[in-house]
């Protein structure tokens, strides 16, 4: 069964509200008064003719601000549109790593030709009732379609991160991705979708892990098994490693800031997590006899060097 994300609380700053110029004028404000409010720092212009309270804007990260701009685009659109491509990702809390967040993407639902304007790409495509839903008060494409739409933006690695997130959170399924691809395989620029569907794995839990997996594929390394469970002599589960090549006697752990923050227990410091992770690594090595590779976020920036490091562990004799 698919799992739906709970709706955001009404006071979540990512929900806006976005105020249009016409609404402010309707409240009796002139353009000069709106300009003064901006100079005083009361409001921030999200895009031309759309504003949000300054405290709301300042409380948001890049994804949240991107979400507010997308809402402004939907509200200002002169045709019926749905958030699509990267613009739908924040509504599912999906990762936007690797994508351009300066441009909003929407798809028209009336079947007419789309157009491009400053900061907005309006797409034209067949949109059926089941292709979109309302999330957090805005119309947005369903997760399976969003995954495949992102593959048209020429960053297959980033699209794989999105696909793994949607599968891991059970927001879509492998079967739904395959069925969606059948409906979209006549679209232009969808060739990378086949690669993403083939590599996507619900066991992969983070952007960092997805990028490690992509590096192995791109650099022609043996593909590892994600989330391998380790048992002690009595059959008790004692650890789960990010990736492993059991036949080669190697496992890999991705060291990311988010991962360590997630592992923090009440009253602990990050250094406590590092010590505990080191002990866990030693336990896995002792029980399995495997060697451990640790990969950091910084290493992902150079896949050639990272692949050389992994290859040296996999094939030490070479």
DAVEN-V902405 format. One record per helix or strand of 3 or more residues. SS is the DSSP state (a for helix, b for strand). FROM is the first residue (numbers start at 0). TO is the last residue. If there is no record, write none. Layout:
{{SS & FROM & TO} {SS & FROM & TO}}
This chain:
{{a & 12 & 14} {a & 20 & 25} {a & 30 & 39} {b & 42 & 46} {b & 49 & 52} {a & 53 & 57} {a & 61 & 75} {b & 80 & 82} {a & 84 & 91} {b & 103 & 107} {b & 119 & 123} {a & 128 & 130} {b & 131 & 134} {b & 137 & 140} {a & 142 & 152} {a & 155 & 167} {a & 173 & 183} {a & 190 & 198} {a & 206 & 217} {b & 224 & 230} {b & 236 & 244} {a & 245 & 247} {b & 249 & 254} {a & 256 & 262} {a & 269 & 287} {b & 290 & 295} {a & 297 & 300} {a & 302 & 313}}
